[in-house]
Amino acid sequence: MYQLLKQIAKVGIKTEAPPRADEEMRVLAQRLQAEVLGLFAGSLAIRHVDAGSCNGCELEIHMLNNPYYNIEGLGIKLVASPRHADLLLVTGPVARNMEVALRRTYDAVPEPKLVVAIGDCGCSGGIFGESYASCGKVSNIIPVDVAVPGCPPTPTALMQGILTAVSLGARRVG
């Protein structure tokens, strides 16, 4: 609890600022769409797995579907089954009761599969670390291709992480 209060004191209270139109976002979206069209025949299917997070990262993932970021317009869809997925987005430190479920989900994704660990908790275990109830970072359980740090990471950082994973996938396949 002390670590959490210390982090709040260090970061302060943040309010959501309205997004500003920027050239970087447009270029990032175009690059992502071109990579997805080339590698995944126009559509990238993402399965999100909450392995024990506080839901901060999930809010940012859901922001990707709003009209401003519009990842569905880029050919990227969130799917309900890992059997239909090309990429796993995993959030939170892996809770002990999610360890087996995360492994099974990873095994159910067809090859070639990509994994992106989201948030400080997914990348390093965050303030929770490893304990009797937590396995820590995602890479302790399954192989991770890209880690997107932040508490929570911005939607732009998430898009950059997905783009990096897709680029890695293109190098593996090509």
C-alpha positions as CSV (number, residue, x, y, z in Angstrom):
1,M,0.0,0.0,0.0
2,Y,2.9,2.3,0.8
3,Q,4.3,1.9,-2.7
4,L,1.0,2.8,-4.3
5,L,0.6,5.9,-2.2
6,K,4.2,6.9,-2.9
7,Q,3.5,6.5,-6.7
8,I,0.4,8.6,-6.4
9,A,2.3,11.3,-4.6
10,K,5.1,11.3,-7.2
11,V,2.8,11.3,-10.3
12,G,0.0,13.5,-8.9
13,I,-3.6,13.6,-10.0
14,K,-4.0,13.4,-13.8
15,T,-7.1,14.4,-15.6
16,E,-7.9,13.3,-19.1
17,A,-7.0,16.0,-21.6
18,P,-8.8,16.1,-24.9
19,P,-6.8,14.6,-27.8
20,R,-5.1,17.0,-30.1
21,A,-4.8,16.3,-33.8
22,D,-1.2,15.6,-34.6
23,E,0.8,14.6,-37.7
24,E,2.6,11.8,-35.8
25,M,-0.6,10.0,-35.1
26,R,-1.7,10.1,-38.7
27,V,1.7,8.8,-39.9
28,L,1.7,6.1,-37.2
29,A,-1.8,5.0,-38.3
30,Q,-0.8,4.8,-42.0
31,R,2.3,2.8,-41.2
32,L,0.3,0.4,-39.0
33,Q,-2.4,-0.1,-41.7
34,A,0.3,-0.7,-44.4
35,E,2.0,-3.3,-42.2
36,V,-1.3,-5.1,-41.3
37,L,-2.4,-5.1,-45.0
38,G,0.9,-6.6,-46.1
39,L,1.4,-9.2,-43.4
40,F,-2.1,-10.3,-42.3
41,A,-4.0,-9.9,-45.6
42,G,-5.8,-6.8,-44.4
43,S,-6.9,-7.8,-40.9
44,L,-5.2,-8.3,-37.6
45,A,-7.1,-10.1,-34.9
46,I,-6.1,-9.3,-31.3
47,R,-7.2,-11.3,-28.2
48,H,-6.9,-9.3,-25.0
49,V,-6.1,-11.3,-21.8
50,D,-6.5,-9.6,-18.4
51,A,-4.1,-11.6,-16.2
52,G,-4.8,-9.7,-13.0
53,S,-4.7,-6.0,-13.8
54,C,-6.3,-3.0,-12.1
55,N,-8.2,-2.2,-15.3
56,G,-6.2,1.0,-16.0
57,C,-4.6,-0.6,-19.1
58,E,-8.0,-2.0,-20.3
59,L,-9.4,1.5,-20.4
60,E,-6.6,2.6,-22.7
61,I,-7.1,-0.5,-24.9
62,H,-10.8,0.4,-25.2
63,M,-9.8,3.9,-26.2
64,L,-8.2,2.4,-29.3
65,N,-11.8,1.6,-30.5
66,N,-13.1,5.2,-30.2
67,P,-13.5,7.4,-33.2
68,Y,-10.2,9.3,-32.6
69,Y,-7.9,6.3,-32.7
70,N,-10.3,4.0,-34.7
71,I,-8.1,0.8,-34.9
72,E,-11.0,-1.1,-36.6
73,G,-10.7,1.4,-39.5
74,L,-7.1,0.1,-39.8
75,G,-8.2,-3.5,-40.1
76,I,-7.4,-4.4,-36.5
77,K,-10.2,-6.2,-34.5
78,L,-10.5,-7.4,-30.9
79,V,-11.7,-11.0,-31.0
80,A,-13.3,-13.2,-28.4
81,S,-11.4,-16.4,-29.1
82,P,-7.7,-17.0,-29.1
83,R,-8.2,-19.5,-31.9
84,H,-9.1,-16.5,-34.2
85,A,-6.2,-14.3,-32.9
86,D,-2.9,-13.3,-34.4
87,L,-1.7,-11.3,-31.4
88,L,-2.2,-11.5,-27.6
89,L,-2.4,-8.3,-25.6
90,V,-1.7,-9.2,-22.0
91,T,-2.3,-6.8,-19.1
92,G,-1.5,-7.0,-15.4
93,P,0.9,-9.0,-13.3
94,V,-0.1,-12.7,-13.8
95,A,-2.2,-13.8,-10.9
96,R,-1.5,-17.4,-9.7
97,N,-5.1,-18.3,-10.6
98,M,-4.6,-17.0,-14.2
99,E,-1.3,-18.8,-14.8
100,V,-2.8,-21.9,-16.4
101,A,-5.4,-20.0,-18.3
102,L,-2.8,-17.7,-19.8
103,R,-0.7,-20.7,-20.9
104,R,-3.8,-22.3,-22.4
105,T,-4.7,-19.1,-24.2
106,Y,-1.2,-18.8,-25.6
107,D,-1.2,-22.4,-26.8
108,A,-4.6,-21.9,-28.5
109,V,-3.4,-19.0,-30.7
110,P,-2.3,-20.4,-34.1
111,E,1.2,-19.8,-35.4
112,P,2.7,-17.3,-36.1
113,K,1.6,-15.7,-32.9
114,L,2.7,-12.5,-31.3
115,V,2.5,-11.4,-27.6
116,V,2.5,-7.8,-26.3
117,A,2.8,-7.2,-22.6
118,I,1.0,-4.0,-21.6
119,G,1.7,-1.7,-18.7
120,D,4.3,-1.7,-16.0
121,C,2.7,-4.6,-14.3
122,G,2.8,-6.8,-17.5
123,C,6.4,-5.7,-18.3
124,S,8.0,-6.0,-14.8
125,G,5.3,-7.0,-12.3
126,G,4.8,-3.3,-11.3
127,I,4.1,-2.5,-7.7
128,F,2.8,-6.0,-7.2
129,G,6.0,-7.9,-8.2
130,E,6.2,-11.6,-7.4
131,S,4.4,-13.0,-4.3
132,Y,2.3,-15.9,-3.1
133,A,-0.6,-14.5,-5.2
134,S,1.3,-13.1,-8.3
135,C,3.7,-14.7,-10.8
136,G,4.9,-11.2,-11.7
137,K,5.6,-10.2,-15.3
138,V,4.0,-11.9,-18.3
139,S,7.4,-13.1,-19.6
140,N,7.7,-15.3,-16.5
141,I,4.8,-17.4,-18.0
142,I,4.8,-17.0,-21.8
143,P,7.3,-15.6,-24.3
144,V,6.8,-11.9,-24.9
145,D,7.6,-10.2,-28.2
146,V,7.0,-6.5,-27.2
147,A,6.7,-4.8,-23.9
148,V,4.8,-1.5,-23.6
149,P,5.6,0.1,-20.3
150,G,3.5,2.8,-18.6
151,C,0.9,3.0,-15.8
152,P,-1.2,3.0,-17.9
153,P,0.4,3.4,-21.4
154,T,-1.2,5.9,-23.7
155,P,-3.2,4.7,-26.7
156,T,-0.5,6.0,-29.0
157,A,2.1,3.9,-27.1
158,L,-0.2,0.9,-27.5
159,M,-0.5,1.5,-31.2
160,Q,3.3,1.8,-31.4
161,G,3.7,-1.5,-29.5
162,I,1.2,-3.3,-31.9
163,L,3.1,-1.8,-34.9
164,T,6.4,-3.1,-33.4
165,A,5.0,-6.5,-32.9
166,V,3.6,-6.6,-36.4
167,S,7.0,-5.5,-37.8
168,L,8.6,-8.4,-35.8
169,G,6.1,-10.8,-37.2
170,A,6.9,-9.6,-40.7
171,R,10.6,-10.2,-40.2
172,R,9.9,-13.7,-38.8
173,V,7.6,-14.7,-41.7
174,G,9.5,-12.9,-44.5
